[in-house]
């Protein structure tokens, strides 16, 4: 009878160890899920930025920094056009040069 009791105790101990290991594995799986959510969010943000940069690189646009929109020039388009022609020369621009 003692032998059976010893065997039962050993089996119980092994079962407890197995349950603790399974519990530790299950607990460890929730942490990566939270990290994965953060990675997915950042990936979405980076994809959006990449798409925006690709779209901008396809345009034949020029962004002029330093002239405030509130500048009191009657016709800003004419001002920018004459400024660019003055600074860069008329030969620089093609016939399709348009200031919008």
Secondary structure by P-SEA (a helix, b strand, c coil): caaaaaaaaaaaaaaaaaaaaaaaaaaaaaaaaaaaaaaaaaaaaaaaaaaaaaaaaaccbbbbcccccccccccaaaaaaaaaaaaccccccccccccc
